[in-house]
Amino acid sequence: MGRKKGIDIEIDKLTNSIINVISGEIFETEFNKVSKKEIRKVDWLFDWDFELKDRNSKVLKMTTTENKDIIQGLVSYTIDENFIFVNLVENAKFNRGKEKLYEGVGGNLFAYCCKLSFDMGFGGYVSFKAKTTLIEYYKKSLGAKIALGQRMYVDHEASLKLINQYFKNK
């Protein structure tokens, strides 16, 4: 099974890092490489093995700084000439739907890609292919714009907004 056709992640709320929906406690996050043995297929909707095997893709896990063993979300991206392209992004199973444990995971995953884009000298530009039904949603939640068809991008200004929301103190 290859890549899914379009990004399909909930940007539930733009938060400061991620917030426990029960306690309201804010948790700082960090991003690190993930290994195949850390990803149990039953916990994820997408085929992360495919992403890990792709030599051009980089796959990162997002954890809280307090607990580096529990993966909150995953992101796969490739580096283009002038931007980061998000191949796949997913919340952990326990961060989806009405019974989710943390809010802000999806936005945090995108904000990190925006931060990487700035760090690499791309001015914050991040691109992705959205599912058709979610184009308007990503315009509103991420400030993304349409490039062509389902292809969208987050520009310099929208990236700064996301970065400042999630990484104020970093």
N, C-alpha and C positions, 0 to 999 in steps of 0.2 A: 504494500500500500504506500503510495507516494504522498505528496503534500496535499492537504485539503485545498479546496478552491475558495480561498478568501479567508481573511481574519474574522474570527467570531469570538470575541471576548467581551465580557461585560465591564464597562467602565462605570461602576456603580456610584462612585463618589470620588471627587478629587480631594484627597486628604493630606495630612502631614504624615508621611510614611504610610503605615497601615494601622487601622484601628480595630481593636477587638469589639465586635458588635454587642457583646454581653456586658463587658465592664467599661467600655469607652476608653480603655487604656491605649496609648499610642506606642507603637513599636518601631524602632529604627530598623532599616533593612540593609542588607548587603548582597552583592552579586558575585558569584564565583562559578568557575567551570563545574560542570556536572558530569559524572561518569555513568555509564550504562547500568552499573550495578546499583546505583542510587535510585533509579527510576523503575518502579514496579508497574508493568503494563496495566494492571487492573485499576490503578489509581488515576489514570489519565485517559482522555478521550482520543488523543492523537498519537500517531506513530513516532515517538521520539527516537527510536532506533534509526529510522531513516535519516533524521536530522543529524544524529551523532555520526553516522557513516559518511555523510556528505563532507568532503574535505574542505569545501568552500564555506561551510556554515560554522558558526560558533554558537554553542548552546550553553546558556547560563541558567543557574538556579538562583532564585531569590529566597533568602531566609531572613529571619529576624536576627539581629546581632546577639540577642539573648539565647537563641536556640538555633544553632547552625545545622542541626540534624534534620529538621523538618522543613521540607521544601514547600514554600507558599505559592510559587508560580515558576514557570519556565518560559524562556524566550530563545528562539533561534533567529539568527540574523546573518546576513552576508554584507561584506563591505564592497560597495560599488566605487566608481571613480570619485564621486562627489557627495555621496550620502550613504546612510545605513539603510538596508532593505530588510524589513522584518518578514521572515519566512513564516513563522509560526509563533504563537503566544498563547499561553493557557494558564488559567487559575488552577490550583490544586482542587481536588474534588470537594474538600471541606470548605472551600471558599467560593462555591457556586450556589446559586439559587437562594431561596428564602431562608434556609437554615445555615447560611455561610457563617464562618467564624470570624473572618476579617473582611473589612471594607478597604477599598483603595488599592487592591493588588494589581488589577489590570492597568490602572493609571500609572502606578509605580513602575511596572514593567516597561511601558512606553516612555515614561520620563527618563528611565535609565538609558534607553536607546538614544534619546535626544541628547543626554549628557555625553554619551560616547561620541556622538556625531560632533559635538562641540570640541571634545578632547582631541578628536582626529583632524580637526581643522575644516569640517564640513559645514560649519555655521548652524548646526542643529537640525539639518535636513534629514528627515526619516521618511521612508516610503513603505507602503504595504498595499496588498490587494485585499479589498474589503468584500465581504459578501454583499451582493446587490441590495438586499433588504436592510443593511446596516450603514449604508453610505451616509444618510442624513444623521444617523445616531453619532457617527464618528466626527462629522462636521461640528455637531453641538458639543460633544463630550471632550474631544481632543483638540478642537480647532483645526481639524484636518481639512484639506482642500482636494478637489478632484484634479488629477493629472490627466488621465485618459481612461475612459470606461470605468472599471472598478478599481483602477490604480489610484491611490490617494497618497498625499504627503503631508507631513507636518513641517511647516516652514520655520524660519528663524524666530519670529515673534511667538508663535504657538509653542515652540520648544522651550523658549525662555520661561513662559508661563508655567509649563509643566515642571521644569527643573526647579524653579523657585518654589513651587508648591511642595515638592517632595524632598528636595535637597538643599533647603535654606541654609543649613549649618555645615554643609560639606564643601 
